[in-house]
Amino acid sequence: MSFTLAKLSEFAAAKTAGDPDCRIDHVGSLQHAGAGAITFFANPRLKRQLQKTRASAVILQEEYLQDCPTHALVTDNPYLVFARIAGLLNPPPAHEPGIHPTAVVSATTKLGEGCAIGPCAVIDEDCVIGNNTYVGPNCSIQKACVIGDGCRILDRVTLCGKTVLGSRVTVHPGAVIGSDGFGLANEGSKWFKIPQLGGVQIGNDVEIGANTTIDRGTLGDTILEDGVKLDNLIQVAHNVKIGSHTAIAACTGISGSTVIGKHCSIGGGVGIGGHIEIADHVKLGGMTRLTRSIREAGVYGSGTPALPYRKWLRNSALFSKLEELASRIKKLEEQGIQAGQDRDEHS
């Protein structure tokens, strides 16, 4: 598959600089790309690599065009244009429609046209699977699940009962959607399980990373709106709601009944407490620990950056004495205020 630079320009709404008939058939890095490749330049610190690149074309901003030794696509957002072109040149693999002989598909399940069901997949009763959807090897689709058109359910994914996926959803290997939430009631020294009776509702164009887990609701549903992107190894607890086009990086944990707004960006390793509300357009830095709601858009963060070990030990020792130090400072301030008042009285 190859395209002229002019066709790529039209596809990505970018401006051509150089030969519009230059043919592009793959993407590559700025440093290592060769003939036929297109790359991108978005970091001014890599200008020397731009000047030496052997790529057939570079996606960049107009202010750097003079440093480009080859053809170019000019845009205000090179990384976004590169992502679109990379997707065009590398579409998802096509799968031959049909049911593999080792797959088990219930007679009460409805399969749309063009579906491909992989080896050893199991699809339980009363499921509905849309047109041109792929279910990979060893997947388990439990009773009464609904999957929309053009979805890609990759290897070893489990969809528990009553899970609903919209169209064009991608679920990467090992993900589990719709398992029981961690609902427990305490009586003295014993825990009693609360039945998890809800489901999971996932919108269109959602992507769920490998080994990510999304729990069913306790009574209502856990909800991911359109365009949500989840990285690998994320835990989404029962009755969480994630607003449209929010992206969450790996190893984040979201406790039950939390509501996350639209167009949020959440870094890796973030811990979010339960029953919290996060406004639209909020950004949380990696390793942020969130215990209270955020009502206004903005950038938030917490956590301690890495330090040399000996310095960290000293700071850690001081941290354990913060209450004592704060008390001493307060007393000194009070003494200073009193001394100032005494001077004023005698002057």
C-alpha angles and dihedrals in degrees: 000000000000138000136195117248087246091058091048089049090054093045095050099035092240132135121252121232116185128004110003090197093060107126123229123193106162145013128245145168121280091246101043106028118119140179114337093019130116121204137170138238119208105139116076090205088069095058092118090057089050091053091052100039119130095198117128090233140007129207109220148137118277094247090067097046092100090061094052115100095194143037118308150193110222120212142143091239111042096171093054093048090048090052091053094047092045088054091049092051094042109041119177112278115272117241126206109247116245144072118284113237092242094051121101116217121177117239089233093057118102116220121195125222119290097017120155119204114193133218118301093359114150122208115186132211126306097009122149119209121186131226122297094005121151123214111190134216119303095005119152117212107183131206122313097000118154122209122184132221124300097011125154114212103182132202122320096359117155122207109187122211120300095015113149123200125187125217127301094016118158119203115186126217120298098012118144118205124186102015118148118288121237095262115157136159120208128223112175108301096347134085123214122200117238111217111248104222104164131083142220124265117196123184133216126298094015122152123203120193131229117290092002115147127211117187125216119247121266093231107340125035136281105237135205112182128213119305098012113155120202123187126214125297099017123150117213110185130211120301094006115150120205117193125231121289095008116147123206125190128221128296095018117145121207117193125218126295094008116148117211118192132231125285095014125152117210121188129222123290095015117159116209121189125224128275092019126142121213119194125231119278096024122150120202119195121228117286092015114160110212121192101154135052121266112220101179134056116253146096118299134177147158138172133096119275118228116277135183105284098244091050090048090053091052092048091046091054090051091048091061088056098048094108092051092046092048090052092050092049091050091052092049091050091050090049090049092051091048091048090052092050091050091052091050091051093052096044 
